[in-house]
Amino acid sequence: MFEDLKPHLQDLRKRLIISVVVFILSFGICFNFWGVIFDWVAAPINSALENESIKAHLAALTILENIFVALKVAFFAALVISMPVIFWQFWLFIAPGLYKHEKKIVLPFVAFASVMFLSGVFFAYYIVLPVVIENVLLFGSDKFEGSLSAENYVMFFTRLVIGFGIAFELPVLSYFLAKVGLITDASLKNFFKYAVVIIFVIAAIITPPDVLSQVFLAIPLIGLYGLSIIIARFVNPAPKDIDDDTPNTNQSNISPSVKNT
């Protein structure tokens, strides 16, 4: 049994090594430009801090915080840059187990997955973050003022943005599973009420511990689940119930004499 798995494990090792190498190279490049990247990352909170009602500023509160901020900013940027390669390696790993016609969707899969991940990132950055940050900072602003940890903010930013990027992969996953015949639009519809519960649990895990962030992630996810149902309907629709389209032969074949008895 182990001998049968050995080629797959070797291929998995190869794909992981390529992904890690690309990530490390991206990390090295991003670290050299961490200041520019940090300015982009900090833009939403700096915009919120312009509100006169919020008496606070972003600062490094410990001796090593500057270094940790640079490392975490470079990590975030490298992960975003490496995502297309990671998707590509993931596809190359599972492709040998697919049929020839299923392998043809490799380029659409990688392109669509990359676009949806970036869509989630930009949705979080331009729509969710400004609202969440301003509301969080305004809460209790008349009671508290002071310095905000830059490192904590970067962690908050990374969890929220990457969480949205991953969440936006739901239609891609649904397309792939429908393409290989594992799900249909009917199966997704039947699972909807359970999906809503799972979505809110996932939102609570991958977002910062505040209700506003969780709701902001859960609502788009429910919408993406609805989009997944539409995608599955086009890719692998559930077969119609033949009983609705054909007469009941058991009744029509009963002879009058039998009915009378």
Accessible surface in RSA format (square Angstrom, percent):
REM  Atomic radii and reference values for relative SASA: ProtOr
REM  Chains: A
REM  Algorithm: Lee & Richards
REM  Probe-radius: 1.40
REM  Slices: 20
REM RES _ NUM      All-atoms   Total-Side   Main-Chain    Non-polar    All polar
REM                ABS   REL    ABS   REL    ABS   REL    ABS   REL    ABS   REL
RES MET A   1   186.83  96.8 143.16  94.7  43.66 104.0 108.38  92.1  78.44 103.9
RES PHE A   2   129.15  64.6 123.56  76.5   5.59  14.6 124.82  75.7   4.34  12.4
RES GLU A   3   122.04  70.1 112.51  85.1   9.53  22.7  58.75 113.6  63.29  51.7
RES ASP A   4   106.84  74.8  95.41  95.0  11.43  27.0  31.34  73.8  75.49  75.3
RES LEU A   5    80.91  45.1  80.91  57.9   0.00   0.0  80.91  56.8   0.00   0.0
RES LYS A   6    88.72  43.3  88.72  54.4   0.00   0.0  35.33  31.8  53.39  56.9
RES PRO A   7    77.76  56.7  71.33  65.0   6.44  23.4  73.06  60.3   4.70  29.2
RES HIS A   8   106.20  58.0 105.21  73.1   0.99   2.5  58.78  60.6  47.41  55.2
RES LEU A   9    87.85  48.9  82.55  59.1   5.30  13.3  83.14  58.4   4.71  12.7
RES GLN A  10   103.01  57.6  95.58  69.9   7.43  17.7  37.99  80.9  65.02  49.3
RES ASP A  11    35.13  24.6  30.61  30.5   4.53  10.7  21.79  51.3  13.34  13.3
RES LEU A  12    64.81  36.1  64.81  46.4   0.00   0.0  64.81  45.5   0.00   0.0
RES ARG A  13   160.59  67.4 157.85  80.5   2.74   6.5  49.34  67.4 111.25  67.4
RES LYS A  14   109.75  53.5 106.23  65.2   3.52   8.4  61.30  55.2  48.45  51.6
RES ARG A  15    36.58  15.4  36.23  18.5   0.35   0.8   5.93   8.1  30.65  18.6
RES LEU A  16   100.79  56.1 100.52  71.9   0.26   0.7 100.79  70.8   0.00   0.0
RES ILE A  17    80.08  45.6  77.87  58.0   2.21   5.3  80.08  57.7   0.00   0.0
RES ILE A  18    56.22  32.0  53.72  40.0   2.51   6.0  56.15  40.4   0.08   0.2
RES SER A  19    15.26  12.9  14.49  19.3   0.77   1.8  10.68  22.7   4.58   6.4
RES VAL A  20    79.13  52.1  77.40  70.1   1.72   4.2  79.13  68.8   0.00   0.0
RES VAL A  21    71.70  47.2  70.98  64.3   0.72   1.7  71.64  62.2   0.06   0.2
RES VAL A  22    39.66  26.1  39.14  35.4   0.51   1.2  39.58  34.4   0.08   0.2
RES PHE A  23    41.36  20.7  41.36  25.6   0.00   0.0  41.36  25.1   0.00   0.0
RES ILE A  24   101.18  57.6  98.62  73.5   2.56   6.2  99.18  71.4   2.00   5.4
RES LEU A  25   114.85  64.0 110.49  79.0   4.36  11.0 113.11  79.4   1.74   4.7
RES SER A  26    10.63   9.0   7.66  10.2   2.97   6.8   3.38   7.2   7.24  10.1
RES PHE A  27    52.83  26.4  52.83  32.7   0.00   0.0  52.83  32.0   0.00   0.0
RES GLY A  28    35.68  44.0   0.00   N/A  35.68  44.0  32.78  89.9   2.90   6.5
RES ILE A  29   110.13  62.7 108.77  81.0   1.36   3.3 109.50  78.8   0.64   1.7
RES CYS A  30     5.46   4.1   3.94   4.4   1.51   3.6   1.51   3.8   3.94   4.2
RES PHE A  31    74.62  37.3  73.14  45.3   1.48   3.9  73.14  44.3   1.48   4.2
RES ASN A  32   117.91  81.3  84.68  81.8  33.23  80.0  19.58  47.1  98.33  95.0
RES PHE A  33   120.45  60.3 117.18  72.6   3.27   8.5 120.45  73.0   0.00   0.0
RES TRP A  34    86.99  34.9  86.88  42.1   0.11   0.3  61.32  32.7  25.67  41.6
RES GLY A  35    31.68  39.1   0.00   N/A  31.68  39.1  27.80  76.3   3.88   8.7
RES VAL A  36   107.25  70.6 103.44  93.6   3.81   9.2 104.03  90.4   3.22   8.7
RES ILE A  37    31.25  17.8  28.09  20.9   3.16   7.6  31.25  22.5   0.00   0.0
RES PHE A  38    36.60  18.3  36.60  22.7   0.00   0.0  36.60  22.2   0.00   0.0
RES ASP A  39    96.57  67.6  87.37  87.0   9.21  21.8  28.64  67.4  67.93  67.8
RES TRP A  40    85.07  34.1  78.96  38.2   6.11  14.3  73.61  39.2  11.46  18.6
RES VAL A  41     1.09   0.7   1.09   1.0   0.00   0.0   1.09   0.9   0.00   0.0
RES ALA A  42     1.37   1.3   1.37   2.1   0.00   0.0   1.37   1.9   0.00   0.0
RES ALA A  43    43.16  39.7  35.56  54.9   7.60  17.3  40.12  56.5   3.04   8.1
RES PRO A  44    11.08   8.1   2.80   2.6   8.28  30.1   9.44   7.8   1.64  10.2
RES ILE A  45     7.78   4.4   7.78   5.8   0.00   0.0   7.78   5.6   0.00   0.0
RES ASN A  46    69.27  47.8  65.41  63.2   3.86   9.3  23.91  57.5  45.36  43.8
RES SER A  47    69.89  59.1  59.33  79.2  10.55  24.3  24.95  53.1  44.93  62.9
RES ALA A  48     8.54   7.9   2.20   3.4   6.35  14.4   8.22  11.6   0.32   0.9
RES LEU A  49    29.87  16.6  14.24  10.2  15.63  39.3  14.61  10.3  15.26  41.1
RES GLU A  50   139.84  80.3 111.35  84.2  28.49  67.8  47.25  91.4  92.60  75.6
RES ASN A  51    46.97  32.4  34.71  33.5  12.26  29.5  17.07  41.1  29.90  28.9
RES GLU A  52   162.47  93.3 139.25 105.3  23.22  55.3  61.29 118.5 101.19  82.6
RES SER A  53    58.33  49.3  49.45  66.0   8.88  20.5  20.14  42.9  38.20  53.5
RES ILE A  54    11.02   6.3   3.51   2.6   7.51  18.1   3.51   2.5   7.51  20.4
RES LYS A  55   110.16  53.7  98.07  60.2  12.09  28.8  78.46  70.6  31.70  33.8
RES ALA A  56    27.51  25.3   8.52  13.2  18.98  43.2  11.91  16.8  15.59  41.3
RES HIS A  57   100.17  54.7  99.54  69.2   0.63   1.6  71.55  73.7  28.62  33.3
RES LEU A  58    37.46  20.9  13.75   9.8  23.71  59.6  13.95   9.8  23.51  63.3
RES ALA A  59    26.74  24.6  17.85  27.6   8.88  20.2  26.74  37.7   0.00   0.0
RES ALA A  60    46.84  43.1  17.87  27.6  28.96  65.9  17.87  25.2  28.96  76.7
RES LEU A  61    96.80  53.9  63.33  45.3  33.46  84.1  68.68  48.2  28.12  75.7
RES THR A  62    87.70  62.4  71.79  72.8  15.91  37.9  75.57 101.5  12.13  18.3
RES ILE A  63   168.13  95.7 142.41 106.1  25.72  62.0 150.25 108.2  17.89  48.5
RES LEU A  64    96.74  53.9  95.98  68.7   0.76   1.9  95.98  67.4   0.76   2.1
RES GLU A  65     3.17   1.8   3.17   2.4   0.00   0.0   0.03   0.1   3.14   2.6
RES ASN A  66    90.05  62.1  87.47  84.5   2.58   6.2  21.20  51.0  68.85  66.5
RES ILE A  67    96.49  54.9  93.26  69.5   3.23   7.8  96.49  69.5   0.00   0.0
RES PHE A  68    85.14  42.6  85.14  52.7   0.00   0.0  85.14  51.6   0.00   0.0
RES VAL A  69     5.90   3.9   5.90   5.3   0.00   0.0   5.90   5.1   0.00   0.0
RES ALA A  70     4.39   4.0   4.39   6.8   0.00   0.0   4.39   6.2   0.00   0.0
RES LEU A  71    66.29  36.9  65.42  46.8   0.88   2.2  65.59  46.1   0.70   1.9
RES LYS A  72    57.12  27.9  55.04  33.8   2.08   5.0  40.91  36.8  16.21  17.3
RES VAL A  73     0.49   0.3   0.08   0.1   0.41   1.0   0.49   0.4   0.00   0.0
RES ALA A  74     0.00   0.0   0.00   0.0   0.00   0.0   0.00   0.0   0.00   0.0
RES PHE A  75    93.07  46.6  93.07  57.6   0.00   0.0  93.07  56.4   0.00   0.0
RES PHE A  76     6.25   3.1   6.25   3.9   0.00   0.0   6.25   3.8   0.00   0.0
RES ALA A  77    10.85  10.0   8.08  12.5   2.77   6.3  10.80  15.2   0.05   0.1
RES ALA A  78     0.00   0.0   0.00   0.0   0.00   0.0   0.00   0.0   0.00   0.0
RES LEU A  79    33.45  18.6  33.45  23.9   0.00   0.0  33.45  23.5   0.00   0.0
RES VAL A  80    26.55  17.5  23.56  21.3   2.99   7.2  23.56  20.5   2.99   8.1
RES ILE A  81   101.52  57.8  86.68  64.6  14.84  35.8  93.27  67.2   8.25  22.4
RES SER A  82     0.09   0.1   0.06   0.1   0.03   0.1   0.09   0.2   0.00   0.0
RES MET A  83    23.46  12.2  23.46  15.5   0.00   0.0  22.45  19.1   1.01   1.3
RES PRO A  84    52.97  38.6  51.78  47.2   1.19   4.3  52.20  43.1   0.77   4.8
RES VAL A  85    46.64  30.7  44.85  40.6   1.79   4.3  46.64  40.5   0.00   0.0
RES ILE A  86    52.40  29.8  51.54  38.4   0.85   2.1  51.54  37.1   0.85   2.3
RES PHE A  87    27.38  13.7  27.38  17.0   0.00   0.0  27.38  16.6   0.00   0.0
RES TRP A  88    88.50  35.5  88.50  42.8   0.00   0.0  75.29  40.1  13.21  21.4
RES GLN A  89    14.53   8.1  14.37  10.5   0.16   0.4   3.25   6.9  11.28   8.6
RES PHE A  90   100.68  50.4  93.34  57.8   7.34  19.1  99.84  60.5   0.84   2.4
RES TRP A  91     2.61   1.0   2.61   1.3   0.00   0.0   0.52   0.3   2.09   3.4
RES LEU A  92    51.06  28.4  46.98  33.6   4.08  10.2  47.09  33.1   3.96  10.7
RES PHE A  93    63.51  31.8  53.81  33.3   9.70  25.2  53.81  32.6   9.70  27.8
RES ILE A  94    38.64  22.0  29.77  22.2   8.87  21.4  35.88  25.8   2.76   7.5
RES ALA A  95    13.65  12.6  13.65  21.1   0.00   0.0  13.65  19.2   0.00   0.0
RES PRO A  96    91.94  67.0  63.67  58.0  28.28 102.8  67.16  55.4  24.78 154.0
RES GLY A  97    73.82  91.0   0.00   N/A  73.82  91.0  38.43 105.5  35.39  79.3
RES LEU A  98    30.75  17.1  18.81  13.5  11.93  30.0  20.73  14.6  10.01  26.9
RES TYR A  99   158.18  73.8 153.77  87.5   4.40  11.5 109.12  82.0  49.06  60.5
RES LYS A 100   166.87  81.4 158.47  97.2   8.40  20.0 101.80  91.6  65.07  69.3
RES HIS A 101   105.79  57.8  99.76  69.3   6.03  15.4  69.99  72.1  35.79  41.6
RES GLU A 102    12.72   7.3  12.72   9.6   0.00   0.0   0.07   0.1  12.65  10.3
RES LYS A 103    83.85  40.9  80.17  49.2   3.68   8.8  34.71  31.2  49.14  52.3
RES LYS A 104   148.57  72.5 124.03  76.1  24.54  58.4  77.64  69.9  70.93  75.6
RES ILE A 105    13.10   7.5  12.99   9.7   0.11   0.3  13.10   9.4   0.00   0.0
RES VAL A 106    30.79  20.3  30.79  27.9   0.00   0.0  30.79  26.8   0.00   0.0
RES LEU A 107   117.26  65.3 115.16  82.4   2.10   5.3 115.58  81.2   1.68   4.5
RES PRO A 108    71.84  52.4  62.65  57.1   9.19  33.4  70.99  58.6   0.86   5.3
RES PHE A 109    15.05   7.5  12.44   7.7   2.62   6.8  14.97   9.1   0.08   0.2
RES VAL A 110    18.90  12.4  18.90  17.1   0.00   0.0  18.90  16.4   0.00   0.0
RES ALA A 111    56.83  52.3  48.57  75.0   8.26  18.8  56.41  79.4   0.42   1.1
RES PHE A 112    72.60  36.3  68.41  42.4   4.18  10.9  72.19  43.8   0.40   1.2
RES ALA A 113     0.72   0.7   0.72   1.1   0.00   0.0   0.72   1.0   0.00   0.0
RES SER A 114    15.90  13.4  14.80  19.7   1.10   2.5  15.05  32.0   0.85   1.2
RES VAL A 115    88.14  58.0  86.30  78.1   1.83   4.4  87.58  76.1   0.56   1.5
RES MET A 116    21.45  11.1  21.45  14.2   0.00   0.0   7.24   6.2  14.22  18.8
RES PHE A 117     1.95   1.0   1.95   1.2   0.00   0.0   1.95   1.2   0.00   0.0
RES LEU A 118    68.89  38.4  68.89  49.3   0.00   0.0  68.89  48.4   0.00   0.0
RES SER A 119    43.06  36.4  32.55  43.4  10.51  24.2  22.25  47.4  20.81  29.2
RES GLY A 120     0.00   0.0   0.00   N/A   0.00   0.0   0.00   0.0   0.00   0.0
RES VAL A 121     3.97   2.6   3.97   3.6   0.00   0.0   3.97   3.4   0.00   0.0
RES PHE A 122    92.07  46.1  90.61  56.1   1.46   3.8  90.93  55.1   1.14   3.3
RES PHE A 123    54.16  27.1  48.81  30.2   5.35  13.9  53.28  32.3   0.88   2.5
RES ALA A 124     0.00   0.0   0.00   0.0   0.00   0.0   0.00   0.0   0.00   0.0
RES TYR A 125    14.02   6.5  12.81   7.3   1.21   3.1   8.60   6.5   5.42   6.7
RES TYR A 126   136.34  63.7 115.68  65.8  20.66  53.8  87.33  65.6  49.01  60.4
RES ILE A 127    88.46  50.3  83.81  62.4   4.65  11.2  87.14  62.8   1.31   3.6
RES VAL A 128     0.00   0.0   0.00   0.0   0.00   0.0   0.00   0.0   0.00   0.0
RES LEU A 129     0.00   0.0   0.00   0.0   0.00   0.0   0.00   0.0   0.00   0.0
RES PRO A 130    51.11  37.3  47.35  43.2   3.76  13.7  49.47  40.8   1.64  10.2
RES VAL A 131    62.22  40.9  58.06  52.6   4.16  10.0  62.22  54.1   0.00   0.0
RES VAL A 132     0.00   0.0   0.00   0.0   0.00   0.0   0.00   0.0   0.00   0.0
RES ILE A 133     6.60   3.8   4.88   3.6   1.71   4.1   6.60   4.7   0.00   0.0
RES GLU A 134    65.76  37.8  65.76  49.7   0.00   0.0   7.80  15.1  57.96  47.3
RES ASN A 135    75.17  51.8  66.43  64.2   8.74  21.0  11.55  27.8  63.62  61.5
RES VAL A 136    71.30  46.9  60.80  55.0  10.50  25.3  64.94  56.4   6.36  17.2
RES LEU A 137    30.73  17.1  21.47  15.4   9.26  23.3  24.20  17.0   6.53  17.6
RES LEU A 138    65.49  36.5  53.98  38.6  11.50  28.9  54.18  38.0  11.31  30.4
RES PHE A 139   179.24  89.7 159.73  98.9  19.51  50.8 167.23 101.4  12.01  34.4
RES GLY A 140    18.78  23.2   0.00   N/A  18.78  23.2  10.94  30.0   7.85  17.6
RES SER A 141    18.54  15.7  11.78  15.7   6.76  15.6   5.25  11.2  13.28  18.6
RES ASP A 142   119.51  83.7  82.90  82.5  36.61  86.6  48.06 113.1  71.45  71.3
RES LYS A 143   158.99  77.6 124.64  76.5  34.34  81.8  73.64  66.3  85.35  90.9
RES PHE A 144   154.76  77.4 144.69  89.6  10.07  26.2 149.61  90.7   5.15  14.7
RES GLU A 145   131.05  75.2  96.84  73.3  34.20  81.4  32.88  63.6  98.16  80.1
RES GLY A 146    35.53  43.8   0.00   N/A  35.53  43.8  32.65  89.6   2.88   6.5
RES SER A 147    49.15  41.5  24.28  32.4  24.86  57.3   6.09  13.0  43.06  60.3
RES LEU A 148    48.20  26.8  46.06  33.0   2.14   5.4  48.20  33.8   0.00   0.0
RES SER A 149    17.38  14.7  10.20  13.6   7.18  16.5   5.97  12.7  11.41  16.0
RES ALA A 150     8.88   8.2   8.88  13.7   0.00   0.0   8.88  12.5   0.00   0.0
RES GLU A 151    37.02  21.3  37.02  28.0   0.00   0.0   4.23   8.2  32.79  26.8
RES ASN A 152   101.38  69.9  95.60  92.4   5.78  13.9  25.30  60.9  76.08  73.5
RES TYR A 153    13.06   6.1   7.40   4.2   5.65  14.7  12.50   9.4   0.55   0.7
RES VAL A 154     1.22   0.8   1.22   1.1   0.00   0.0   1.22   1.1   0.00   0.0
RES MET A 155    80.54  41.7  80.54  53.3   0.00   0.0  71.54  60.8   9.01  11.9
RES PHE A 156    44.42  22.2  38.97  24.1   5.46  14.2  43.42  26.3   1.01   2.9
RES PHE A 157     0.48   0.2   0.48   0.3   0.00   0.0   0.48   0.3   0.00   0.0
RES THR A 158    21.11  15.0  21.11  21.4   0.00   0.0  19.97  26.8   1.13   1.7
RES ARG A 159    99.79  41.9  91.64  46.7   8.15  19.4  40.34  55.1  59.45  36.0
RES LEU A 160     0.05   0.0   0.00   0.0   0.05   0.1   0.00   0.0   0.05   0.1
RES VAL A 161     0.00   0.0   0.00   0.0   0.00   0.0   0.00   0.0   0.00   0.0
RES ILE A 162    19.24  10.9  19.24  14.3   0.00   0.0  19.24  13.9   0.00   0.0
RES GLY A 163     3.52   4.3   0.00   N/A   3.52   4.3   3.02   8.3   0.51   1.1
RES PHE A 164     0.09   0.0   0.09   0.1   0.00   0.0   0.09   0.1   0.00   0.0
RES GLY A 165     0.00   0.0   0.00   N/A   0.00   0.0   0.00   0.0   0.00   0.0
RES ILE A 166    99.01  56.3  94.65  70.5   4.36  10.5  94.72  68.2   4.29  11.6
RES ALA A 167    10.12   9.3   0.67   1.0   9.45  21.5   9.62  13.6   0.50   1.3
RES PHE A 168    20.94  10.5  20.94  13.0   0.00   0.0  20.94  12.7   0.00   0.0
RES GLU A 169    26.76  15.4  26.49  20.0   0.27   0.6  24.71  47.8   2.04   1.7
RES LEU A 170    42.05  23.4  37.61  26.9   4.44  11.2  40.87  28.7   1.18   3.2
RES PRO A 171     0.00   0.0   0.00   0.0   0.00   0.0   0.00   0.0   0.00   0.0
RES VAL A 172     4.07   2.7   4.07   3.7   0.00   0.0   4.07   3.5   0.00   0.0
RES LEU A 173    96.15  53.5  93.38  66.8   2.77   7.0  95.75  67.2   0.40   1.1
RES SER A 174     5.25   4.4   4.53   6.0   0.72   1.7   0.72   1.5   4.53   6.3
RES TYR A 175    53.30  24.9  53.30  30.3   0.00   0.0  34.08  25.6  19.22  23.7
RES PHE A 176    24.76  12.4  24.76  15.3   0.00   0.0  24.76  15.0   0.00   0.0
RES LEU A 177    46.60  26.0  46.60  33.3   0.00   0.0  46.60  32.7   0.00   0.0
RES ALA A 178     1.78   1.6   0.00   0.0   1.78   4.0   0.00   0.0   1.78   4.7
RES LYS A 179    74.06  36.1  57.65  35.4  16.41  39.1   9.24   8.3  64.82  69.0
RES VAL A 180    37.65  24.8  13.50  12.2  24.15  58.2  15.29  13.3  22.36  60.6
RES GLY A 181    48.30  59.6   0.00   N/A  48.30  59.6  19.64  53.9  28.66  64.2
RES LEU A 182   128.06  71.3  98.49  70.5  29.58  74.4 101.04  71.0  27.03  72.7
RES ILE A 183    29.24  16.6  26.99  20.1   2.25   5.4  29.24  21.1   0.00   0.0
RES THR A 184    30.26  21.5  30.20  30.6   0.06   0.1  24.75  33.2   5.52   8.3
RES ASP A 185    12.96   9.1  12.96  12.9   0.00   0.0   0.00   0.0  12.96  12.9
RES ALA A 186    37.25  34.3  35.25  54.4   2.00   4.6  37.21  52.4   0.04   0.1
RES SER A 187    48.54  41.0  38.53  51.4  10.01  23.1  43.16  91.9   5.38   7.5
RES LEU A 188    18.88  10.5  18.86  13.5   0.02   0.0  18.88  13.3   0.00   0.0
RES LYS A 189   108.98  53.2  94.06  57.7  14.92  35.5  57.97  52.2  51.01  54.3
RES ASN A 190   112.37  77.5  94.95  91.8  17.42  41.9  31.82  76.6  80.55  77.9
RES PHE A 191    92.11  46.1  90.66  56.2   1.45   3.8  92.11  55.8   0.00   0.0
RES PHE A 192    82.02  41.0  82.02  50.8   0.00   0.0  82.02  49.7   0.00   0.0
RES LYS A 193   138.16  67.4 127.96  78.5  10.20  24.3  76.86  69.2  61.30  65.3
RES TYR A 194   118.96  55.5 117.71  67.0   1.25   3.3  82.70  62.1  36.27  44.7
RES ALA A 195     4.79   4.4   3.85   5.9   0.94   2.1   4.78   6.7   0.01   0.0
RES VAL A 196    37.27  24.5  37.27  33.7   0.00   0.0  37.27  32.4   0.00   0.0
RES VAL A 197    97.13  63.9  93.03  84.2   4.10   9.9  96.83  84.1   0.30   0.8
RES ILE A 198    78.19  44.5  77.23  57.5   0.95   2.3  78.19  56.3   0.00   0.0
RES ILE A 199    10.24   5.8  10.24   7.6   0.00   0.0  10.24   7.4   0.00   0.0
RES PHE A 200    88.12  44.1  83.48  51.7   4.63  12.1  84.01  50.9   4.11  11.8
RES VAL A 201    79.82  52.5  76.91  69.6   2.90   7.0  79.66  69.2   0.16   0.4
RES ILE A 202    70.16  39.9  70.08  52.2   0.07   0.2  70.16  50.5   0.00   0.0
RES ALA A 203     0.00   0.0   0.00   0.0   0.00   0.0   0.00   0.0   0.00   0.0
RES ALA A 204    48.13  44.3  33.66  51.9  14.47  32.9  33.76  47.5  14.37  38.1
RES ILE A 205   115.84  65.9 101.96  76.0  13.88  33.4 106.84  76.9   9.00  24.4
RES ILE A 206    45.80  26.1  39.44  29.4   6.36  15.3  44.64  32.1   1.17   3.2
RES THR A 207     0.89   0.6   0.12   0.1   0.77   1.8   0.12   0.2   0.77   1.2
RES PRO A 208     6.77   4.9   6.77   6.2   0.00   0.0   6.77   5.6   0.00   0.0
RES PRO A 209   123.29  89.9  93.28  85.0  30.01 109.1  98.22  81.1  25.06 155.8
RES ASP A 210    34.97  24.5  28.05  27.9   6.92  16.4  32.19  75.8   2.78   2.8
RES VAL A 211   111.11  73.1 107.72  97.5   3.39   8.2 107.72  93.6   3.39   9.2
RES LEU A 212    63.28  35.2  58.75  42.0   4.54  11.4  60.48  42.5   2.80   7.5
RES SER A 213     0.00   0.0   0.00   0.0   0.00   0.0   0.00   0.0   0.00   0.0
RES GLN A 214    39.38  22.0  39.38  28.8   0.00   0.0   2.99   6.4  36.38  27.6
RES VAL A 215    54.54  35.9  54.54  49.4   0.00   0.0  54.54  47.4   0.00   0.0
RES PHE A 216    50.30  25.2  48.47  30.0   1.84   4.8  50.27  30.5   0.03   0.1
RES LEU A 217     0.03   0.0   0.03   0.0   0.00   0.0   0.03   0.0   0.00   0.0
RES ALA A 218     0.00   0.0   0.00   0.0   0.00   0.0   0.00   0.0   0.00   0.0
RES ILE A 219   107.94  61.4 104.47  77.8   3.46   8.3 104.87  75.5   3.07   8.3
RES PRO A 220    24.26  17.7  13.39  12.2  10.87  39.5  23.10  19.1   1.16   7.2
RES LEU A 221    10.15   5.7  10.15   7.3   0.00   0.0  10.15   7.1   0.00   0.0
RES ILE A 222    48.68  27.7  46.53  34.7   2.16   5.2  46.53  33.5   2.15   5.8
RES GLY A 223    47.56  58.6   0.00   N/A  47.56  58.6  38.18 104.8   9.38  21.0
RES LEU A 224    17.81   9.9  17.04  12.2   0.77   1.9  17.26  12.1   0.54   1.5
RES TYR A 225    13.10   6.1  13.10   7.5   0.00   0.0  13.10   9.8   0.00   0.0
RES GLY A 226    27.20  33.5   0.00   N/A  27.20  33.5  25.50  70.0   1.70   3.8
RES LEU A 227    73.12  40.7  69.98  50.1   3.14   7.9  71.26  50.0   1.86   5.0
RES SER A 228     0.20   0.2   0.20   0.3   0.00   0.0   0.20   0.4   0.00   0.0
RES ILE A 229    24.58  14.0  24.58  18.3   0.00   0.0  24.58  17.7   0.00   0.0
RES ILE A 230    93.83  53.4  93.40  69.6   0.43   1.0  93.83  67.6   0.00   0.0
RES ILE A 231    27.63  15.7  24.73  18.4   2.90   7.0  27.63  19.9   0.00   0.0
RES ALA A 232     0.00   0.0   0.00   0.0   0.00   0.0   0.00   0.0   0.00   0.0
RES ARG A 233   146.45  61.5 141.34  72.0   5.12  12.2  21.39  29.2 125.06  75.8
RES PHE A 234   167.60  83.9 138.04  85.5  29.57  76.9 141.32  85.7  26.28  75.2
RES VAL A 235    44.70  29.4  14.06  12.7  30.64  73.8  20.09  17.5  24.61  66.7
RES ASN A 236    36.88  25.4  36.07  34.9   0.81   2.0   2.99   7.2  33.89  32.8
RES PRO A 237    74.52  54.3  64.05  58.4  10.47  38.1  64.05  52.9  10.47  65.1
RES ALA A 238    31.07  28.6  16.57  25.6  14.50  33.0  16.57  23.3  14.50  38.4
RES PRO A 239   123.03  89.7  95.57  87.1  27.46  99.8 106.50  87.9  16.53 102.7
RES LYS A 240   175.22  85.5 155.65  95.5  19.56  46.6 105.11  94.6  70.11  74.7
RES ASP A 241    80.57  56.4  64.50  64.2  16.08  38.0  31.57  74.3  49.00  48.9
RES ILE A 242   127.15  72.4 125.79  93.7   1.36   3.3 126.25  90.9   0.90   2.4
RES ASP A 243   109.44  76.7  90.30  89.9  19.14  45.3  25.29  59.5  84.15  83.9
RES ASP A 244   117.57  82.4  81.31  80.9  36.27  85.8  29.09  68.5  88.48  88.2
RES ASP A 245   103.55  72.5  68.09  67.8  35.46  83.9  32.28  76.0  71.27  71.1
RES THR A 246    76.74  54.6  64.22  65.1  12.53  29.9  55.69  74.8  21.05  31.8
RES PRO A 247   105.67  77.0  87.37  79.6  18.31  66.6  99.42  82.1   6.26  38.9
RES ASN A 248    93.13  64.2  75.45  72.9  17.68  42.6  33.14  79.8  59.99  58.0
RES THR A 249    78.42  55.8  76.57  77.6   1.85   4.4  51.34  69.0  27.08  40.9
RES ASN A 250   117.90  81.3 107.50 103.9  10.40  25.0  25.72  61.9  92.19  89.1
RES GLN A 251   108.10  60.4 106.31  77.7   1.79   4.3  35.58  75.7  72.51  55.0
RES SER A 252    80.02  67.6  42.60  56.9  37.42  86.2  47.55 101.3  32.47  45.5
RES ASN A 253   120.86  83.3  89.03  86.0  31.83  76.6  31.98  77.0  88.88  85.9
RES ILE A 254    59.57  33.9  47.57  35.4  12.00  28.9  52.13  37.5   7.44  20.2
RES SER A 255    46.05  38.9  39.08  52.2   6.97  16.1  39.45  84.0   6.60   9.2
RES PRO A 256   101.62  74.1 100.05  91.2   1.57   5.7 101.60  83.9   0.03   0.2
RES SER A 257    73.23  61.9  65.90  87.9   7.33  16.9  53.00 112.9  20.22  28.3
RES VAL A 258    91.06  59.9  82.97  75.1   8.09  19.5  84.47  73.4   6.59  17.9
RES LYS A 259   136.30  66.5 102.40  62.8  33.90  80.7  60.34  54.3  75.97  80.9
RES ASN A 260   130.25  89.8  93.83  90.7  36.42  87.7  30.46  73.3  99.79  96.5
RES THR A 261   145.02 103.1  80.28  81.4  64.75 154.3  88.39 118.7  56.63  85.6
END  Absolute sums over single chains surface
CHAIN  1 A    15730.0      13625.8       2104.2      11212.3       4517.7
END  Absolute sums over all chains
TOTAL         15730.0      13625.8       2104.2      11212.3       4517.7
